Amino acid sequence: MKPSKTGRSVWTLALVLACGWAILVPAQMALDRRLAPYRETPELLWIPSGNVLRSLSLGHNGLLADLYWTRVVQYFGARRLQRRTDFPLLAPLLDITVALDPQLLVAYKFGAIFLSAPSSYGAAEPQKAIALLRRGIQANPEEWRLWHDLGFIYYWDLKDYRAASEAYREGSRHPDAAPWMQVMAAVIEEKGGNRETSRFLWTEIHNSAEDETIRKNASMHLETLRALDDIEELERLAGRFRERAGRWPQSFQEMIAAGLLQGIPADPQKYPYQLQSDGRITLHPNSEVKLDYGPSPEAR
């Protein structure tokens, strides 16, 4: 019985893939052995050039891009779990990923946020994030949201409000851009950084992100902004108590009895705030809210 045309095609494709991986795997292992003395994570195999991978992929660039994107997520997540503050392979892995698939938008967004995030959470390399986003804009001129991501890095991480305003204004010229892009350009140009603008931008990132890691990161920043507002208001109320009583309140119960609070205030993670003897408000020891993610009170 002769094999069908479909059957022959399947076997041909399988043979091509097998041959391709027979070439790719030894090549990657050989390069990995050469690179081993220079990197800190020997368990992570990687070829330091997207162009090399493209030439070896036999046209399966998209598949390899997905594989490398998975490595990016695994690498970043593993170092976060280890509480590491350095991410030496994050930029190279992202570079390979977008070289293989320049239209993989989530890689640009992931890179922009986590390359630029401070060392307590990311790689603290905002300039590399900007370079990655400009590369994404060049490869995907129809994606106006990349201008939003670029403007956000200038705004949040570099505090370069002029560059941020220019990025939002440039993105607003795209025919499909949301009307708020032009509004953000004007607001940032006029006011610079403030919590309300930051809250709007992080909310937009949270609502538009397809990647769960990015949404969690945005949620963390939104929690920070809410906690900063809470602390500022609670310290203001503690000051009012002092004006009336001539001393700082020693408990929230005293402030409740004075009619300044309706209950024990809690942070976004439901842990009660801590009232210090000098009227300062701090976080509960078990809270994971990070106050260093937000703008300072005078930036409001």
N, C-alpha and C positions, 0 to 999 in steps of 0.2 A: 504494500500500500504506500503510495507516494505521499510525502508530507505536504500539507496545504501551504499555500503562499503565505498565509498568516503565521503558520508555525515556523516556516523558514525565516521570516522577518524577525520573529521573537528570538530565535536562536542566534541570528546574525547580530542583533542588538546586544544580546547577552555576551557574545564573544568579544564584541568591540569594547563593552564596559569592562570585561575581565582583563583584556589587554591593556586598557587605559589604566586601570588600578594597578596592574602589574608594573607599569612604568612609574606611576605616581608614588606608590608606597616606598619602593627602594630609594627613589630620588629624595623624598621627604626625609626618610630615615638617615640618608647619607648627609644631607644638609644639617639635620638636627645634631648629628654627632659632631660636626664641625663647629656648630654654634654652642654646644654644651658648656664650654668653659666661660662663656660670656653672659649667661643668663641665670636668673635665680630660680626658675621653675622648670627643672629638667623634665618634669612629668608632662609638660605641655609641648607637643610637637608642632612646629610651624615653619613654613618656608617664608623667608623674609622678603618676598616680592610677589605682588599680585600678578605682574606681567609674566613671571615664570609659571605660575599656576595656570594662567590663561592659555599659555602655549602648550601645557601638558594636559589640559582638561578635555581635549577632543570635543570641544563645543558644549561641554556640560558646565558652563560657567555659573549658571544659576544654582545648580545643585551644590557646587563647591562653596558658593557664597553663603548659602543657607548653613552649610556645615561650619564655616568659619564664624558666621553670626552666632551659632550655638556655642562655639568656643569663646567668643567674646563674653556672652552672658555667663557661662560657667566660670570663666577666669575672674570676672569682676565679682560674681557672687561668692566664689571661694575665698577671695582675699578679704572681702567684707566680713565673712564669717570668722576669719582668722584675725579680724580687727587690724589688718594691715593698712598702712597709710600710704604705701607706694604701689603704683600700678605700671611698672615699666613696659609691659607688653600690651597695654590697652590700646595705645595709639597705633603700634604696628599691626595688631590684629584688625583694627578698624580699617586701616589703610588697605590691607589685603582684601577685606570684605567688600569695600566699595569699588576697589579695582576690578574685582570679579563681576560685581553687579552694581553699576553706577546708579541704578534705579531702586535700590533697596533703601527706601526712605527711612525706615526705622533705625537703620545703622547710623545715619546722620544725626537723627534726634537723640539716640542713645549716646553717641559720641559727644554731641554738643553739651549735654547735661552732665555726664559723668567725667568727661575730660576736664570740664571747667569747674566742677564742684570742689570745695575746699578739701584739704588733705584729711580732714576728719571723716570724709565720706567718699571723695573721688580723687582724681589725679592732680588737681590744682594746676591745670595747664590750659587756661582759657584761650591762649593764643593758638594752641593746636586745635581747640574746638572751633574757633573762628575759621581757621584754614580749612577744616573739614567741611564746615557749612558752606563756605564759598565754593568749594569743590562740588558740593551737592547742588547748589544753585546753578552753577554752570552746566552740570549734567542734566538738571531737571528744571529748566526755566519756567515750566508751567506750574510748578509747585510753589505758590505764593507763601505757604506756611513756613517754608525754610527761611524767608525773610523775617518772619516773626521770631523764629528760633535764634537767628543771628542778632536781631535787635535785643532779644532777651539776654543773651550772653553779655553784650555791651552794657546793658542796663544793670543786671543783677551782679555779675561777677567782676566787671571792670569798672563799674560806676562811671563809664564814659557816656554821659547822657546825650551829648551832641551826636556821637556815632550811633547810639541807639535810636535817636529820633530820625536820623537819616535812613537807617535801615527800615524802620517802620514806614517812612514816607515812600521809599523806593518800592517796598512791597505793596503799598496801597495802590500803586499805579497799575498793578496787574488787574485785568478785566474781571477776574473771578474773586478778587480779594474781598474779605469782609469789611464792612464800613468802619468797624472799630479800629482798623489798622491806621487810618488817617487820623482818627481821634487820638490814638496812643501817641502818634508822632507829635501832635500838638501839645498834649498833656506833659509828655516827658520833656519837651523843649522848654515848656513854661515852668514846671515844678521840679524837674529832676526826679530823684528817688523818694518815694513815700510809700507808706504801707498800703494804702488803698490801691495804688497802681500795681504794687507787687502782688497784692491779693488777686486782682483781676487777671494778671498775667499767669500766675500759678494755677488759677482756676481754669483758665483757657487751656493750659497744658494738660491738666488733669482730665478735662472733659474730651479733649481731642486725641489723646495718646491711645494707641492701640496696644502698646507694650505695657504689661502689668508692672514691670520694674519702674518704668517712668511714672506711671500713675502713683505708685507708692511713694516715690521720691517727691512728687508734687504734693501729695497729702501731707508728708512730713513738713514741708515748707509752710503749708497752710496752717498746720497745727502750731508752728512756731509763731506765725503772724498773729494768730488768735491769742496765744499765751502772752505775747508781748503787749497786746492791747489789754488783756486781763490784768497783768502785773502793773501796768501804768495806771489803770483805773483804781486798783486796790491800794496802791501806794498813795494815790490822791485822796482816797477815802480815809486812809490811816492818818494823813496829814490833817484832814478835817477833824478827826477825833482829837488829835493833839491840840488843835486850836480851841476846842471846847473844854477839854479836860486838863490841859496843861501838861500832858504826858502822852507818851506813845501807848497805843492799846497793847495789851499783853496777850490777847487771844481774839480769835474771830468772834467768840461768844460775846465779848464786850462790845464789839462793833455791831453785832446783831441787836443787842440790848439797847444800843444807842440809836437804832433805827437806820443805820448806814448799810446794813446787809440784810438779806432775807434768809440766808443759809450759809453753810460752809462752802466757799468757792472751790471749784476743782478745775484742773487743767484739761485740755482736750482728750487726754488719756484716762480721765476720771480719777486721777490722784489729787488729793487735797493740796492746795497751795500751803506753803509754810510762812507764817508771820514771825519775823524776827523782832527782837526787843527794840530795835531802832526804827521800826516801821517798814523795813525792807521786806519785799516778798520774794521768796525763792521757791524752787520746785521741790516736790517730794523726792527723796533719794531713789525711789524705784521708777520715777518717771523717765522716759526716754525722749522727751521733747528736747530739742537742741536749740537753745536760745541764740546761739551764734549764727543761725541761718538767716536771721531777720535784720532789717535796717535798724539803725539806732533810733531812740525816741525823737531826737531832734530832727530826724529826716522826715517826720510826718508832715 
